[in-house]
Amino acid sequence: MARVLVKTRKVGGSIIVSIPKEATEQEGIREGELLELDIRKVRKDWFGATRGVGRFTKEDELDTHD
């Protein structure tokens, strides 16, 4: 069973998802086949969200006001 994360998008009045080509090839899925899906929203994990930002510098500090 392939496990993929996909993003929803709106088309007309429906919300759709696309199954990536790699997953369809792995599972042998063809156009017109009936599929059973388990739908779960992904919880956002913000751990590591600032990775790559780097440390604050002296220029990043706010000036004090009188």
Buried (B, 14 or more C-beta within 10 A) or exposed (E): EEEEEEEEEEEEEEEEEEBEEEBBEEEEBEEEEEEEEEEEEEEEEEEEEEEEEEEEEEEEEEEEEE
